[in-house]
Amino acid sequence: MYSSPRSKWLGLLYLTPALLFVALFTVYPLTQMIWVSFNNWTLISPPKFVGLNNFTKAFSDRQFWVSLTFTLKYTAIITPILMIGGYAVALLVAGNSPLQRFTRTIVFLPVVIGLGASSLLWYWLFAADAGFINTILRDLGLIRTPILWLGVNADVSNFAIIISVVWKVLGFGMILFVGAIQAVSTEVNEAALVDGASGWQRVRSITLPLTLRTILLVTLISVIGSLLAFDQFYIMTAGQPQNLTATSVFFIYLNSFPYLKLGYGAALSLILAVFVLLFTLVQMLATRRSHA
């Protein structure tokens, strides 16, 4: 179909605000970060070009690998919980009865609370002496002495933070899943019901395949959010004990700001960006195969 030069210029004019936004808030900062990563810069002294030294230092830095391993472990644990839990809740509340709509609202409500405020709330709930969680467990006779949830044992701290994040984020995935499930034609489900398919068979053979692209998208969003986890760990554990709960972003923050190693922090940011890009590419390939 032929399009006149005037319509092409008009289309470009409509795209100009979006292109300017991407250039100003994505391309320029990324270019600056790449430049900084090749320099040794502390804000106090002028930048000094060091080539790939920051990247070489990162791969030989034990704490970098500790932080990256902890981040990947956290991501591997919490992602299935969010996906399976969110989808299960979505299946239960996908209808439009008053009870199901009310339940959706209750589950989604924590999503609108800021992550910082949510982390402070759970920091208080997990407090050793006055926290409600230890009080409830003690009243039920499950424990005798308070559990030190945060900052003493890395695994216990990770478990406590996962509980707080699931409470905060589960509703976001649930809403996306509900939208995908409600988009499935009712005629298809009714036909399967007439054929004698059970509820589980309909979910397995109809709902899951037809909502697979949404599942992959929500999985990618969850993985990226977990890889970039910072607020909850900064507030609830501050990386303790001995920086064993310092996530990759927390480690980047420590090097970039308190230690003023901006070049090293930029190099760490680029390495983490590569991990995010790899997960994005995997999601795109999986989506393309599911669409085919």
N, C-alpha and C positions, 0 to 999 in steps of 0.2 A: 504494500500500500504506500502510495507516494505521500510524502509530507513536505510542505513548503518550507523554505528557509525561515519564514516568519514564525511558523509554529515551533520549529526547533529552538529558535532564540527565545520564544515565549516559555517553552518548557525549561530551558536553562535558567531563565529569570526566576521561575518558581522554585527551582532547586537551589538558587544562590544562598538563601538564608541557612539551609541545612548544610551546604558545603562550607560556608563561613563558620558555622558552629563547630563542625567536625575539625576544621583546620585550626580554630582557635583553642578548643578545649581537648583535642586528641592529638592531632599531628604535631603541633608546636610543643606541647609538654613532653610527648614521647621523644621528639628530636632532641630536646634539651636534656632529657634523662640519659639518652644514649651518649651525648657529648660529655656529660658529667661523669658517666661510668668509666670513661677513659682518662679521668683526671684524679689527682689527689687534691681534695679541696676541703677545707675546714671552716670556711666563711671568715676565719680570722686571717689566714694567709691566702694569697692569690692562687688560682688553680695551677696545678703542675701536671703536665701530660705524662702519664705512666703506661699508656698502652693497655695491654690485657692483664696487667698486674693485679687489678682488683678482682677479676674473674678467677685468676690463678689462686689468689688468696682465699676466695670463697670456697673453692673445691678442696682446699687443704685445711679449711677451718672446721675443727671438730664440732664447735657449737652450732655452726650452720647445718651440719648433717643431723645433729640432735634435734634442732628445731624443725627441720624439714621432715624428718622421720616422725616426730610427734604430730606434726600437721597432717601428714598422710594417714597416720594411724587414726587420728581424730576423724578425718574425712571418711575413712573406710568403715568406721563404726557407726557414725551418725547418719550417713547417707541411706543405708538400707532401712534404718529406723524411720526416717522421715518419709521415704518412699512407700514402704509397706504400711506404716501407720496412717499416713495421709490418704492413701488409696482406700484402705479399709474403712476409714471414717467416711470418706466420700461415698462409698457404696451404700453405707448405712443411711446417709442423710441426703442422697441425691434426689429423693422425692420432694414434693411440695406440700406435705402436710404441715400443720402449724408446729407440731413437735419437731419435725425435721428442720424446718426453717429456724426455730429457736435454738436447736442444737448447733446448727451451722454458725449462728451468730456467736454463741458462747465459745466455740472452738476457735473462731476467727478473731475474737476480741483481743487476745494477747498480741496479735500481729501489729495492731495500731499503736502499741506501746513502744517507745523508743528502746533500742537495744541497751543503751547505757542505763536507763531507768530500770529495765527488766533485770539487768545484771546486779544493780544495787539492791533490788528487791530480793533476789535469790541469795546474794551475799548475806543479807540479814536473816533470811530463812535458814541458811546453813550455818549460822553462827553457833559456836560450840556450846555456849552457856545459855543464851537467851533465845536461840533460834527455835522456831516452831517445829522443824523436822526432828531434831533431837528430842524435843519435849514430847512429841507424839510417839516416837519410837520407845521412849522411856516409859510413858504411860501405858503403852501396850505390852510392856515387859519384854520387848525385843532386845533392848540394850540396857546395861547398868551404868556404864560411864559414857559421857558424850563422845561422839565420833568427831574427829578433827577432819572435816570434809575438805577444806581448802588450804593449800599451801604447805602441807606436810608430806603427803604421799602423792606422787604424780598420777598414779592410776585412780586413786580415790578422787582426786581433784578433777581429773578428766571425766569420770563418771558423773560427778556432781554438775559439772558444766554442761554435759550432754543432756541431763535432765532439764536444766534451765532453758537450753536452746530448743529442745523438742517442744517444750511448753510454749515457747515464744513463736516458733516458725511453722509448726505443724499445720496451723490453719491456713497458711499461705498456699502450700501445696494442695491442701484439701479443696480450696476454692477453685483452683485450676482444674483439678480432677473432676469436681462436680460439674463444671462447665463442659468438659469433654464427655462425661457420661451422659449428661442431659442432651447432648447433641446427637447421640445415637438414636436412630429412628425407633420409635415405639413399635412400628409395624414389624420390624425385624425381631424384636424380643417377643412380641405376641405370637408371631409365626413359630418361633422356637418353642414357646410355651405350649402351643397347640400340638406340636410334634412330640411333646412329653419331656422336653429338656428340663432338668432340675435347675435351681438357682445357680449352683456352682458351675454347671455345664454352660449356662448362658454367660456367666462372667468369663469363664476360661475361653470359650470359643467365639464369643461375640464382643463383649465389652472390652476385654484386654486387647485384642487385635485392633479394634477400631479406635482405641485411645492410646495406642503405642507411641505415636508421635508426641503427644502431650506428656507421656511418661518420660520419654527421652529428654524433652525440653526441661521439665521440672528437675530431672536428675542432674542435668548440666548446671542449672541455676543453683541447686543445692551444693554440688561439688565446688563450684566457683566460690560460693559463699563460705564454705568450710575452709577452702584453701586460703581465703583472705580473712579468716577469723582473727580478730584483734580485741575489740571492745570487751567481750566477756572475760577473756583471759587477763587483760590488763587490769580490769576492775576486781575480779574475783580471786586471782592468784598472784598477779604481778610477776608471772614467770617462775614463782617458787614451787617446789624447793630446788635451789641451785640451778635455776633456768631450765629445769626439766619440763616445765609446762609453758615455755616460751615458744609460741608459734612462729612461723616464718615471718609474718608481718610484724609481730612483736620484736623479733630479732632485727628486722630492718629498721624499725623505729628506734631501737636502742642505739644502733650504729649511726643513724642519720642525724639524730637530734641530741640526746644526752652526750654522745661521744663525738659529735660533729664530724663524722667520717662520711661526708656526703657522696663522695665518689664510690666508696665501698657500698653504701646503702643503695645507690643507683644501680650498681652491678647486681646486687642481690635482688632488687626489684625486677630487673630484666630476666634474671634466671627464673624467678617465680612466674613472670609473665609467660615465659616459654612453656611452663607446666600447664598454665591455664589455657594457652593456645592449643597444646596437644590434646587436652580433654575436649576442647571445642571441636577440633577436627574429628576426633573419634565420634562425638555426638552427631556431627554433620554426616559422616559416613554411615552411621547406624540409621539415621533418619532417611537417607537416600535409599538404603536397602529396604527399609520398611515400606517406603512409598512405592518402590518398584514391585 
